[in-house]
Amino acid sequence: MKNKILFPNDSVIITRNFEVSQDWKFPITGFFILSPKRKMCSISEFNDDETIEFIMLLREVRKGMKDVLGIEDVYFFQNEDTEYNFHV
């Protein structure tokens, strides 16, 4: 599949606690960033509501990657040591 920006002007999903967007620096099909709205450094800082919402959202994005884009295998990267705070 040719690399392209799927959502050129918007976030993919915005919830109460999180935002999913396409990586504008590296616009690769299926390369999404899931980040909390609250500034934090680690998943260990999630409260219970954020934890539940995070895993449900991660599952929804992954399902979309398979159902919509046909992506069978995915690698998840969790960053805790960047200037952009925690994100997957």
PDB file of N, CA, C and O in Angstrom:
ATOM      1  N   MET A   1       0.844  -1.182   0.000  1.00  0.00           N
ATOM      2  CA  MET A   1       0.000   0.000   0.000  1.00  0.00           C
ATOM      3  C   MET A   1       0.885   1.239   0.000  1.00  0.00           C
ATOM      4  O   MET A   1       1.833   1.328   0.780  1.00  0.00           O
ATOM      5  N   LYS A   2       0.583   2.174  -0.857  1.00  0.00           N
ATOM      6  CA  LYS A   2       1.371   3.399  -0.964  1.00  0.00           C
ATOM      7  C   LYS A   2       1.214   4.231   0.305  1.00  0.00           C
ATOM      8  O   LYS A   2       0.105   4.379   0.820  1.00  0.00           O
ATOM      9  N   ASN A   3       2.309   4.769   0.802  1.00  0.00           N
ATOM     10  CA  ASN A   3       2.250   5.611   1.991  1.00  0.00           C
ATOM     11  C   ASN A   3       1.532   6.903   1.670  1.00  0.00           C
ATOM     12  O   ASN A   3       1.806   7.544   0.655  1.00  0.00           O
ATOM     13  N   LYS A   4       0.605   7.285   2.545  1.00  0.00           N
ATOM     14  CA  LYS A   4      -0.130   8.527   2.362  1.00  0.00           C
ATOM     15  C   LYS A   4      -0.707   8.964   3.702  1.00  0.00           C
ATOM     16  O   LYS A   4      -0.838   8.170   4.634  1.00  0.00           O
ATOM     17  N   ILE A   5      -1.043  10.226   3.771  1.00  0.00           N
ATOM     18  CA  ILE A   5      -1.692  10.752   4.961  1.00  0.00           C
ATOM     19  C   ILE A   5      -3.175  10.454   4.847  1.00  0.00           C
ATOM     20  O   ILE A   5      -3.824  10.915   3.908  1.00  0.00           O
ATOM     21  N   LEU A   6      -3.722   9.696   5.779  1.00  0.00           N
ATOM     22  CA  LEU A   6      -5.132   9.339   5.738  1.00  0.00           C
ATOM     23  C   LEU A   6      -6.015  10.425   6.331  1.00  0.00           C
ATOM     24  O   LEU A   6      -7.166  10.582   5.923  1.00  0.00           O
ATOM     25  N   PHE A   7      -5.488  11.171   7.287  1.00  0.00           N
ATOM     26  CA  PHE A   7      -6.253  12.187   7.991  1.00  0.00           C
ATOM     27  C   PHE A   7      -5.434  13.473   7.982  1.00  0.00           C
ATOM     28  O   PHE A   7      -4.800  13.795   8.987  1.00  0.00           O
ATOM     29  N   PRO A   8      -5.428  14.218   6.874  1.00  0.00           N
ATOM     30  CA  PRO A   8      -4.502  15.332   6.712  1.00  0.00           C
ATOM     31  C   PRO A   8      -4.741  16.518   7.637  1.00  0.00           C
ATOM     32  O   PRO A   8      -3.799  17.263   7.908  1.00  0.00           O
ATOM     33  N   ASN A   9      -5.945  16.725   8.130  1.00  0.00           N
ATOM     34  CA  ASN A   9      -6.219  17.928   8.906  1.00  0.00           C
ATOM     35  C   ASN A   9      -6.735  17.665  10.311  1.00  0.00           C
ATOM     36  O   ASN A   9      -6.914  18.610  11.079  1.00  0.00           O
ATOM     37  N   ASP A  10      -6.970  16.452  10.659  1.00  0.00           N
ATOM     38  CA  ASP A  10      -7.615  16.146  11.936  1.00  0.00           C
ATOM     39  C   ASP A  10      -6.921  15.009  12.652  1.00  0.00           C
ATOM     40  O   ASP A  10      -6.124  14.263  12.082  1.00  0.00           O
ATOM     41  N   SER A  11      -7.251  14.911  13.901  1.00  0.00           N
ATOM     42  CA  SER A  11      -6.879  13.717  14.648  1.00  0.00           C
ATOM     43  C   SER A  11      -7.785  12.595  14.169  1.00  0.00           C
ATOM     44  O   SER A  11      -8.873  12.849  13.652  1.00  0.00           O
ATOM     45  N   VAL A  12      -7.347  11.375  14.337  1.00  0.00           N
ATOM     46  CA  VAL A  12      -8.129  10.216  13.955  1.00  0.00           C
ATOM     47  C   VAL A  12      -9.256  10.004  14.961  1.00  0.00           C
ATOM     48  O   VAL A  12     -10.413   9.818  14.582  1.00  0.00           O
ATOM     49  N   ILE A  13      -8.909  10.033  16.241  1.00  0.00           N
ATOM     50  CA  ILE A  13      -9.878   9.846  17.324  1.00  0.00           C
ATOM     51  C   ILE A  13      -9.497  10.779  18.469  1.00  0.00           C
ATOM     52  O   ILE A  13      -8.323  10.905  18.816  1.00  0.00           O
ATOM     53  N   ILE A  14     -10.487  11.422  19.042  1.00  0.00           N
ATOM     54  CA  ILE A  14     -10.276  12.212  20.253  1.00  0.00           C
ATOM     55  C   ILE A  14     -11.282  11.740  21.281  1.00  0.00           C
ATOM     56  O   ILE A  14     -12.486  11.719  21.026  1.00  0.00           O
ATOM     57  N   THR A  15     -10.779  11.363  22.444  1.00  0.00           N
ATOM     58  CA  THR A  15     -11.646  10.935  23.543  1.00  0.00           C
ATOM     59  C   THR A  15     -11.444  11.893  24.715  1.00  0.00           C
ATOM     60  O   THR A  15     -10.732  12.892  24.608  1.00  0.00           O
ATOM     61  N   ARG A  16     -12.074  11.572  25.813  1.00  0.00           N
ATOM     62  CA  ARG A  16     -11.948  12.414  27.004  1.00  0.00           C
ATOM     63  C   ARG A  16     -10.500  12.525  27.470  1.00  0.00           C
ATOM     64  O   ARG A  16     -10.061  13.589  27.905  1.00  0.00           O
ATOM     65  N   ASN A  17      -9.759  11.414  27.377  1.00  0.00           N
ATOM     66  CA  ASN A  17      -8.400  11.371  27.924  1.00  0.00           C
ATOM     67  C   ASN A  17      -7.282  11.216  26.904  1.00  0.00           C
ATOM     68  O   ASN A  17      -6.113  11.398  27.244  1.00  0.00           O
ATOM     69  N   PHE A  18      -7.620  10.880  25.647  1.00  0.00           N
ATOM     70  CA  PHE A  18      -6.583  10.528  24.681  1.00  0.00           C
ATOM     71  C   PHE A  18      -6.850  11.126  23.308  1.00  0.00           C
ATOM     72  O   PHE A  18      -7.956  11.567  22.992  1.00  0.00           O
ATOM     73  N   GLU A  19      -5.794  11.122  22.509  1.00  0.00           N
ATOM     74  CA  GLU A  19      -5.901  11.540  21.117  1.00  0.00           C
ATOM     75  C   GLU A  19      -5.092  10.572  20.268  1.00  0.00           C
ATOM     76  O   GLU A  19      -3.971  10.206  20.621  1.00  0.00           O
ATOM     77  N   VAL A  20      -5.666  10.165  19.154  1.00  0.00           N
ATOM     78  CA  VAL A  20      -4.954   9.337  18.185  1.00  0.00           C
ATOM     79  C   VAL A  20      -4.791  10.185  16.938  1.00  0.00           C
ATOM     80  O   VAL A  20      -5.757  10.748  16.422  1.00  0.00           O
ATOM     81  N   SER A  21      -3.565  10.270  16.465  1.00  0.00           N
ATOM     82  CA  SER A  21      -3.300  11.049  15.254  1.00  0.00           C
ATOM     83  C   SER A  21      -2.309  10.297  14.385  1.00  0.00           C
ATOM     84  O   SER A  21      -1.607   9.395  14.843  1.00  0.00           O
ATOM     85  N   GLN A  22      -2.269  10.688  13.128  1.00  0.00           N
ATOM     86  CA  GLN A  22      -1.262  10.130  12.244  1.00  0.00           C
ATOM     87  C   GLN A  22       0.027  10.892  12.479  1.00  0.00           C
ATOM     88  O   GLN A  22      -0.001  12.083  12.790  1.00  0.00           O
ATOM     89  N   ASP A  23       1.133  10.229  12.337  1.00  0.00           N
ATOM     90  CA  ASP A  23       2.433  10.867  12.540  1.00  0.00           C
ATOM     91  C   ASP A  23       2.742  11.752  11.339  1.00  0.00           C
ATOM     92  O   ASP A  23       3.024  11.250  10.251  1.00  0.00           O
ATOM     93  N   TRP A  24       2.690  13.071  11.535  1.00  0.00           N
ATOM     94  CA  TRP A  24       2.906  14.000  10.416  1.00  0.00           C
ATOM     95  C   TRP A  24       4.368  14.050  10.007  1.00  0.00           C
ATOM     96  O   TRP A  24       4.679  14.346   8.853  1.00  0.00           O
ATOM     97  N   LYS A  25       5.263  13.765  10.933  1.00  0.00           N
ATOM     98  CA  LYS A  25       6.690  13.785  10.608  1.00  0.00           C
ATOM     99  C   LYS A  25       7.048  12.624   9.674  1.00  0.00           C
ATOM    100  O   LYS A  25       7.869  12.772   8.769  1.00  0.00           O
ATOM    101  N   PHE A  26       6.419  11.470   9.908  1.00  0.00           N
ATOM    102  CA  PHE A  26       6.627  10.275   9.088  1.00  0.00           C
ATOM    103  C   PHE A  26       5.271   9.749   8.652  1.00  0.00           C
ATOM    104  O   PHE A  26       4.757   8.819   9.274  1.00  0.00           O
ATOM    105  N   PRO A  27       4.663  10.314   7.593  1.00  0.00           N
ATOM    106  CA  PRO A  27       3.308   9.923   7.194  1.00  0.00           C
ATOM    107  C   PRO A  27       3.277   8.554   6.515  1.00  0.00           C
ATOM    108  O   PRO A  27       3.198   8.450   5.291  1.00  0.00           O
ATOM    109  N   ILE A  28       3.340   7.520   7.333  1.00  0.00           N
ATOM    110  CA  ILE A  28       3.336   6.148   6.846  1.00  0.00           C
ATOM    111  C   ILE A  28       1.952   5.576   7.121  1.00  0.00           C
ATOM    112  O   ILE A  28       1.436   5.705   8.231  1.00  0.00           O
ATOM    113  N   THR A  29       1.355   4.952   6.129  1.00  0.00           N
ATOM    114  CA  THR A  29       0.041   4.353   6.308  1.00  0.00           C
ATOM    115  C   THR A  29       0.072   3.380   7.483  1.00  0.00           C
ATOM    116  O   THR A  29       0.927   2.496   7.540  1.00  0.00           O
ATOM    117  N   GLY A  30      -0.848   3.542   8.405  1.00  0.00           N
ATOM    118  CA  GLY A  30      -0.929   2.660   9.562  1.00  0.00           C
ATOM    119  C   GLY A  30      -0.027   3.055  10.711  1.00  0.00           C
ATOM    120  O   GLY A  30       0.025   2.342  11.713  1.00  0.00           O
ATOM    121  N   PHE A  31       0.684   4.161  10.605  1.00  0.00           N
ATOM    122  CA  PHE A  31       1.573   4.619  11.672  1.00  0.00           C
ATOM    123  C   PHE A  31       0.842   5.709  12.448  1.00  0.00           C
ATOM    124  O   PHE A  31       0.779   6.859  12.014  1.00  0.00           O
ATOM    125  N   PHE A  32       0.295   5.338  13.590  1.00  0.00           N
ATOM    126  CA  PHE A  32      -0.505   6.242  14.400  1.00  0.00           C
ATOM    127  C   PHE A  32       0.143   6.488  15.750  1.00  0.00           C
ATOM    128  O   PHE A  32       0.904   5.660  16.250  1.00  0.00           O
ATOM    129  N   ILE A  33      -0.168   7.635  16.331  1.00  0.00           N
ATOM    130  CA  ILE A  33       0.318   7.980  17.660  1.00  0.00           C
ATOM    131  C   ILE A  33      -0.881   8.088  18.591  1.00  0.00           C
ATOM    132  O   ILE A  33      -1.818   8.842  18.329  1.00  0.00           O
ATOM    133  N   LEU A  34      -0.842   7.334  19.670  1.00  0.00           N
ATOM    134  CA  LEU A  34      -1.861   7.400  20.707  1.00  0.00           C
ATOM    135  C   LEU A  34      -1.216   8.078  21.907  1.00  0.00           C
ATOM    136  O   LEU A  34      -0.247   7.569  22.471  1.00  0.00           O
ATOM    137  N   SER A  35      -1.756   9.222  22.292  1.00  0.00           N
ATOM    138  CA  SER A  35      -1.149   9.971  23.392  1.00  0.00           C
ATOM    139  C   SER A  35      -2.214  10.491  24.345  1.00  0.00           C
ATOM    140  O   SER A  35      -3.313  10.848  23.920  1.00  0.00           O
ATOM    141  N   PRO A  36      -1.889  10.533  25.634  1.00  0.00           N
ATOM    142  CA  PRO A  36      -2.829  11.083  26.603  1.00  0.00           C
ATOM    143  C   PRO A  36      -2.869  12.603  26.495  1.00  0.00           C
ATOM    144  O   PRO A  36      -1.882  13.235  26.117  1.00  0.00           O
ATOM    145  N   LYS A  37      -4.002  13.173  26.826  1.00  0.00           N
ATOM    146  CA  LYS A  37      -4.117  14.634  26.841  1.00  0.00           C
ATOM    147  C   LYS A  37      -3.372  15.216  28.042  1.00  0.00           C
ATOM    148  O   LYS A  37      -2.862  16.336  27.998  1.00  0.00           O
ATOM    149  N   ARG A  38      -3.324  14.434  29.099  1.00  0.00           N
ATOM    150  CA  ARG A  38      -2.636  14.866  30.314  1.00  0.00           C
ATOM    151  C   ARG A  38      -1.140  14.592  30.163  1.00  0.00           C
ATOM    152  O   ARG A  38      -0.754  13.528  29.679  1.00  0.00           O
ATOM    153  N   LYS A  39      -0.313  15.525  30.565  1.00  0.00           N
ATOM    154  CA  LYS A  39       1.143  15.345  30.491  1.00  0.00           C
ATOM    155  C   LYS A  39       1.578  14.292  31.494  1.00  0.00           C
ATOM    156  O   LYS A  39       1.264  14.375  32.682  1.00  0.00           O
ATOM    157  N   MET A  40       2.305  13.301  30.997  1.00  0.00           N
ATOM    158  CA  MET A  40       2.850  12.254  31.856  1.00  0.00           C
ATOM    159  C   MET A  40       4.018  11.602  31.162  1.00  0.00           C
ATOM    160  O   MET A  40       4.231  11.779  29.963  1.00  0.00           O
ATOM    161  N   CYS A  41       4.767  10.848  31.929  1.00  0.00           N
ATOM    162  CA  CYS A  41       5.964  10.206  31.387  1.00  0.00           C
ATOM    163  C   CYS A  41       5.824   8.703  31.202  1.00  0.00           C
ATOM    164  O   CYS A  41       6.590   8.099  30.450  1.00  0.00           O
ATOM    165  N   SER A  42       4.854   8.089  31.879  1.00  0.00           N
ATOM    166  CA  SER A  42       4.782   6.635  31.876  1.00  0.00           C
ATOM    167  C   SER A  42       3.345   6.149  31.982  1.00  0.00           C
ATOM    168  O   SER A  42       2.485   6.819  32.554  1.00  0.00           O
ATOM    169  N   ILE A  43       3.105   4.988  31.428  1.00  0.00           N
ATOM    170  CA  ILE A  43       1.808   4.339  31.549  1.00  0.00           C
ATOM    171  C   ILE A  43       1.482   4.059  33.023  1.00  0.00           C
ATOM    172  O   ILE A  43       0.314   3.939  33.392  1.00  0.00           O
ATOM    173  N   SER A  44       2.490   3.960  33.836  1.00  0.00           N
ATOM    174  CA  SER A  44       2.279   3.698  35.265  1.00  0.00           C
ATOM    175  C   SER A  44       1.586   4.866  35.966  1.00  0.00           C
ATOM    176  O   SER A  44       1.123   4.717  37.097  1.00  0.00           O
ATOM    177  N   GLU A  45       1.512   6.020  35.312  1.00  0.00           N
ATOM    178  CA  GLU A  45       0.851   7.189  35.885  1.00  0.00           C
ATOM    179  C   GLU A  45      -0.641   7.256  35.552  1.00  0.00           C
ATOM    180  O   GLU A  45      -1.341   8.138  36.049  1.00  0.00           O
ATOM    181  N   PHE A  46      -1.134   6.342  34.720  1.00  0.00           N
ATOM    182  CA  PHE A  46      -2.558   6.332  34.387  1.00  0.00           C
ATOM    183  C   PHE A  46      -3.391   6.061  35.624  1.00  0.00           C
ATOM    184  O   PHE A  46      -3.012   5.249  36.468  1.00  0.00           O
ATOM    185  N   ASN A  47      -4.525   6.740  35.734  1.00  0.00           N
ATOM    186  CA  ASN A  47      -5.485   6.362  36.762  1.00  0.00           C
ATOM    187  C   ASN A  47      -6.328   5.216  36.193  1.00  0.00           C
ATOM    188  O   ASN A  47      -6.133   4.821  35.043  1.00  0.00           O
ATOM    189  N   ASP A  48      -7.254   4.682  36.980  1.00  0.00           N
ATOM    190  CA  ASP A  48      -8.024   3.519  36.537  1.00  0.00           C
ATOM    191  C   ASP A  48      -8.857   3.813  35.291  1.00  0.00           C
ATOM    192  O   ASP A  48      -8.908   2.991  34.376  1.00  0.00           O
ATOM    193  N   ASP A  49      -9.506   4.970  35.243  1.00  0.00           N
ATOM    194  CA  ASP A  49     -10.312   5.320  34.073  1.00  0.00           C
ATOM    195  C   ASP A  49      -9.458   5.443  32.816  1.00  0.00           C
ATOM    196  O   ASP A  49      -9.854   4.983  31.744  1.00  0.00           O
ATOM    197  N   GLU A  50      -8.300   6.057  32.945  1.00  0.00           N
ATOM    198  CA  GLU A  50      -7.393   6.199  31.802  1.00  0.00           C
ATOM    199  C   GLU A  50      -6.891   4.834  31.338  1.00  0.00           C
ATOM    200  O   GLU A  50      -6.747   4.597  30.138  1.00  0.00           O
ATOM    201  N   THR A  51      -6.630   3.954  32.270  1.00  0.00           N
ATOM    202  CA  THR A  51      -6.141   2.617  31.926  1.00  0.00           C
ATOM    203  C   THR A  51      -7.164   1.868  31.086  1.00  0.00           C
ATOM    204  O   THR A  51      -6.819   1.274  30.064  1.00  0.00           O
ATOM    205  N   ILE A  52      -8.402   1.894  31.508  1.00  0.00           N
ATOM    206  CA  ILE A  52      -9.469   1.205  30.767  1.00  0.00           C
ATOM    207  C   ILE A  52      -9.669   1.842  29.397  1.00  0.00           C
ATOM    208  O   ILE A  52      -9.753   1.144  28.387  1.00  0.00           O
ATOM    209  N   GLU A  53      -9.745   3.175  29.367  1.00  0.00           N
ATOM    210  CA  GLU A  53      -9.941   3.867  28.093  1.00  0.00           C
ATOM    211  C   GLU A  53      -8.775   3.616  27.144  1.00  0.00           C
ATOM    212  O   GLU A  53      -8.982   3.440  25.943  1.00  0.00           O
ATOM    213  N   PHE A  54      -7.559   3.597  27.668  1.00  0.00           N
ATOM    214  CA  PHE A  54      -6.365   3.374  26.854  1.00  0.00           C
ATOM    215  C   PHE A  54      -6.408   2.026  26.150  1.00  0.00           C
ATOM    216  O   PHE A  54      -6.208   1.954  24.937  1.00  0.00           O
ATOM    217  N   ILE A  55      -6.666   0.964  26.892  1.00  0.00           N
ATOM    218  CA  ILE A  55      -6.647  -0.369  26.271  1.00  0.00           C
ATOM    219  C   ILE A  55      -7.805  -0.540  25.301  1.00  0.00           C
ATOM    220  O   ILE A  55      -7.647  -1.197  24.272  1.00  0.00           O
ATOM    221  N   MET A  56      -8.958   0.031  25.601  1.00  0.00           N
ATOM    222  CA  MET A  56     -10.094  -0.046  24.685  1.00  0.00           C
ATOM    223  C   MET A  56      -9.788   0.717  23.389  1.00  0.00           C
ATOM    224  O   MET A  56     -10.107   0.250  22.296  1.00  0.00           O
ATOM    225  N   LEU A  57      -9.178   1.873  23.520  1.00  0.00           N
ATOM    226  CA  LEU A  57      -8.822   2.688  22.362  1.00  0.00           C
ATOM    227  C   LEU A  57      -7.725   2.021  21.542  1.00  0.00           C
ATOM    228  O   LEU A  57      -7.788   2.013  20.312  1.00  0.00           O
ATOM    229  N   LEU A  58      -6.732   1.470  22.206  1.00  0.00           N
ATOM    230  CA  LEU A  58      -5.658   0.763  21.512  1.00  0.00           C
ATOM    231  C   LEU A  58      -6.225  -0.407  20.717  1.00  0.00           C
ATOM    232  O   LEU A  58      -5.821  -0.646  19.579  1.00  0.00           O
ATOM    233  N   ARG A  59      -7.155  -1.128  21.317  1.00  0.00           N
ATOM    234  CA  ARG A  59      -7.798  -2.251  20.624  1.00  0.00           C
ATOM    235  C   ARG A  59      -8.593  -1.755  19.414  1.00  0.00           C
ATOM    236  O   ARG A  59      -8.545  -2.376  18.352  1.00  0.00           O
ATOM    237  N   GLU A  60      -9.322  -0.646  19.560  1.00  0.00           N
ATOM    238  CA  GLU A  60     -10.110  -0.087  18.461  1.00  0.00           C
ATOM    239  C   GLU A  60      -9.215   0.332  17.293  1.00  0.00           C
ATOM    240  O   GLU A  60      -9.528   0.054  16.136  1.00  0.00           O
ATOM    241  N   VAL A  61      -8.108   0.998  17.599  1.00  0.00           N
ATOM    242  CA  VAL A  61      -7.178   1.421  16.550  1.00  0.00           C
ATOM    243  C   VAL A  61      -6.580   0.203  15.853  1.00  0.00           C
ATOM    244  O   VAL A  61      -6.491   0.166  14.626  1.00  0.00           O
ATOM    245  N   ARG A  62      -6.177  -0.778  16.629  1.00  0.00           N
ATOM    246  CA  ARG A  62      -5.571  -1.985  16.042  1.00  0.00           C
ATOM    247  C   ARG A  62      -6.569  -2.722  15.162  1.00  0.00           C
ATOM    248  O   ARG A  62      -6.208  -3.207  14.089  1.00  0.00           O
ATOM    249  N   LYS A  63      -7.817  -2.812  15.603  1.00  0.00           N
ATOM    250  CA  LYS A  63      -8.853  -3.463  14.804  1.00  0.00           C
ATOM    251  C   LYS A  63      -9.051  -2.709  13.490  1.00  0.00           C
ATOM    252  O   LYS A  63      -9.187  -3.331  12.437  1.00  0.00           O
ATOM    253  N   GLY A  64      -9.069  -1.382  13.542  1.00  0.00           N
ATOM    254  CA  GLY A  64      -9.193  -0.582  12.332  1.00  0.00           C
ATOM    255  C   GLY A  64      -8.026  -0.774  11.385  1.00  0.00           C
ATOM    256  O   GLY A  64      -8.200  -0.791  10.167  1.00  0.00           O
ATOM    257  N   MET A  65      -6.842  -0.919  11.944  1.00  0.00           N
ATOM    258  CA  MET A  65      -5.661  -1.143  11.111  1.00  0.00           C
ATOM    259  C   MET A  65      -5.822  -2.434  10.301  1.00  0.00           C
ATOM    260  O   MET A  65      -5.428  -2.501   9.137  1.00  0.00           O
ATOM    261  N   LYS A  66      -6.401  -3.447  10.931  1.00  0.00           N
ATOM    262  CA  LYS A  66      -6.601  -4.719  10.232  1.00  0.00           C
ATOM    263  C   LYS A  66      -7.792  -4.655   9.291  1.00  0.00           C
ATOM    264  O   LYS A  66      -7.681  -5.028   8.123  1.00  0.00           O
ATOM    265  N   ASP A  67      -8.932  -4.186   9.790  1.00  0.00           N
ATOM    266  CA  ASP A  67     -10.165  -4.197   9.000  1.00  0.00           C
ATOM    267  C   ASP A  67     -10.141  -3.200   7.847  1.00  0.00           C
ATOM    268  O   ASP A  67     -10.600  -3.517   6.749  1.00  0.00           O
ATOM    269  N   VAL A  68      -9.620  -2.014   8.076  1.00  0.00           N
ATOM    270  CA  VAL A  68      -9.647  -0.959   7.059  1.00  0.00           C
ATOM    271  C   VAL A  68      -8.411  -0.984   6.173  1.00  0.00           C
ATOM    272  O   VAL A  68      -8.507  -0.843   4.954  1.00  0.00           O
ATOM    273  N   LEU A  69      -7.251  -1.163   6.793  1.00  0.00           N
ATOM    274  CA  LEU A  69      -5.997  -1.082   6.033  1.00  0.00           C
ATOM    275  C   LEU A  69      -5.416  -2.441   5.649  1.00  0.00           C
ATOM    276  O   LEU A  69      -4.483  -2.508   4.849  1.00  0.00           O
ATOM    277  N   GLY A  70      -5.962  -3.532   6.213  1.00  0.00           N
ATOM    278  CA  GLY A  70      -5.463  -4.860   5.889  1.00  0.00           C
ATOM    279  C   GLY A  70      -4.127  -5.186   6.518  1.00  0.00           C
ATOM    280  O   GLY A  70      -3.420  -6.075   6.045  1.00  0.00           O
ATOM    281  N   ILE A  71      -3.769  -4.480   7.579  1.00  0.00           N
ATOM    282  CA  ILE A  71      -2.477  -4.692   8.234  1.00  0.00           C
ATOM    283  C   ILE A  71      -2.579  -5.879   9.192  1.00  0.00           C
ATOM    284  O   ILE A  71      -3.369  -5.856  10.136  1.00  0.00           O
ATOM    285  N   GLU A  72      -1.783  -6.906   8.946  1.00  0.00           N
ATOM    286  CA  GLU A  72      -1.837  -8.125   9.741  1.00  0.00           C
ATOM    287  C   GLU A  72      -0.909  -8.095  10.955  1.00  0.00           C
ATOM    288  O   GLU A  72      -1.282  -8.560  12.032  1.00  0.00           O
ATOM    289  N   ASP A  73       0.286  -7.554  10.788  1.00  0.00           N
ATOM    290  CA  ASP A  73       1.270  -7.560  11.866  1.00  0.00           C
ATOM    291  C   ASP A  73       1.639  -6.129  12.235  1.00  0.00           C
ATOM    292  O   ASP A  73       1.849  -5.283  11.365  1.00  0.00           O
ATOM    293  N   VAL A  74       1.714  -5.874  13.533  1.00  0.00           N
ATOM    294  CA  VAL A  74       1.969  -4.520  14.028  1.00  0.00           C
ATOM    295  C   VAL A  74       3.033  -4.567  15.117  1.00  0.00           C
ATOM    296  O   VAL A  74       3.092  -5.509  15.907  1.00  0.00           O
ATOM    297  N   TYR A  75       3.866  -3.543  15.146  1.00  0.00           N
ATOM    298  CA  TYR A  75       4.819  -3.349  16.230  1.00  0.00           C
ATOM    299  C   TYR A  75       4.373  -2.123  17.012  1.00  0.00           C
ATOM    300  O   TYR A  75       4.089  -1.079  16.424  1.00  0.00           O
ATOM    301  N   PHE A  76       4.311  -2.244  18.333  1.00  0.00           N
ATOM    302  CA  PHE A  76       3.956  -1.126  19.196  1.00  0.00           C
ATOM    303  C   PHE A  76       5.222  -0.607  19.866  1.00  0.00           C
ATOM    304  O   PHE A  76       6.032  -1.382  20.375  1.00  0.00           O
ATOM    305  N   PHE A  77       5.383   0.706  19.859  1.00  0.00           N
ATOM    306  CA  PHE A  77       6.514   1.342  20.517  1.00  0.00           C
ATOM    307  C   PHE A  77       5.978   2.299  21.564  1.00  0.00           C
ATOM    308  O   PHE A  77       5.169   3.179  21.268  1.00  0.00           O
ATOM    309  N   GLN A  78       6.434   2.118  22.774  1.00  0.00           N
ATOM    310  CA  GLN A  78       6.039   2.990  23.882  1.00  0.00           C
ATOM    311  C   GLN A  78       7.212   3.903  24.195  1.00  0.00           C
ATOM    312  O   GLN A  78       8.302   3.438  24.529  1.00  0.00           O
ATOM    313  N   ASN A  79       6.983   5.206  24.086  1.00  0.00           N
ATOM    314  CA  ASN A  79       8.049   6.160  24.370  1.00  0.00           C
ATOM    315  C   ASN A  79       7.774   6.862  25.687  1.00  0.00           C
ATOM    316  O   ASN A  79       6.705   7.439  25.886  1.00  0.00           O
ATOM    317  N   GLU A  80       8.742   6.808  26.577  1.00  0.00           N
ATOM    318  CA  GLU A  80       8.641   7.491  27.858  1.00  0.00           C
ATOM    319  C   GLU A  80       9.752   8.517  28.040  1.00  0.00           C
ATOM    320  O   GLU A  80       9.729   9.296  28.993  1.00  0.00           O
ATOM    321  N   ASP A  81      10.710   8.521  27.146  1.00  0.00           N
ATOM    322  CA  ASP A  81      11.890   9.358  27.350  1.00  0.00           C
ATOM    323  C   ASP A  81      12.062  10.412  26.261  1.00  0.00           C
ATOM    324  O   ASP A  81      13.183  10.702  25.843  1.00  0.00           O
ATOM    325  N   THR A  82      10.952  10.983  25.805  1.00  0.00           N
ATOM    326  CA  THR A  82      11.049  11.998  24.761  1.00  0.00           C
ATOM    327  C   THR A  82      10.493  13.317  25.243  1.00  0.00           C
ATOM    328  O   THR A  82       9.840  13.383  26.285  1.00  0.00           O
ATOM    329  N   GLU A  83      10.749  14.357  24.491  1.00  0.00           N
ATOM    330  CA  GLU A  83      10.223  15.678  24.816  1.00  0.00           C
ATOM    331  C   GLU A  83       8.718  15.739  24.616  1.00  0.00           C
ATOM    332  O   GLU A  83       8.079  16.692  25.061  1.00  0.00           O
ATOM    333  N   TYR A  84       8.136  14.736  23.949  1.00  0.00           N
ATOM    334  CA  TYR A  84       6.707  14.736  23.633  1.00  0.00           C
ATOM    335  C   TYR A  84       5.873  14.011  24.684  1.00  0.00           C
ATOM    336  O   TYR A  84       4.681  13.791  24.467  1.00  0.00           O
ATOM    337  N   ASN A  85       6.456  13.639  25.798  1.00  0.00           N
ATOM    338  CA  ASN A  85       5.769  12.907  26.859  1.00  0.00           C
ATOM    339  C   ASN A  85       5.387  11.501  26.396  1.00  0.00           C
ATOM    340  O   ASN A  85       5.739  11.077  25.295  1.00  0.00           O
ATOM    341  N   PHE A  86       4.665  10.796  27.250  1.00  0.00           N
ATOM    342  CA  PHE A  86       4.303   9.418  26.970  1.00  0.00           C
ATOM    343  C   PHE A  86       3.433   9.319  25.720  1.00  0.00           C
ATOM    344  O   PHE A  86       2.503  10.107  25.547  1.00  0.00           O
ATOM    345  N   HIS A  87       3.728   8.360  24.855  1.00  0.00           N
ATOM    346  CA  HIS A  87       2.865   8.026  23.735  1.00  0.00           C
ATOM    347  C   HIS A  87       3.208   6.646  23.224  1.00  0.00           C
ATOM    348  O   HIS A  87       4.302   6.135  23.462  1.00  0.00           O
ATOM    349  N   VAL A  88       2.262   6.047  22.516  1.00  0.00           N
ATOM    350  CA  VAL A  88       2.457   4.736  21.890  1.00  0.00           C
ATOM    351  C   VAL A  88       2.297   4.943  20.403  1.00  0.00           C
ATOM    352  O   VAL A  88       2.413   3.991  19.631  1.00  0.00           O
TER     353      VAL A  88
END
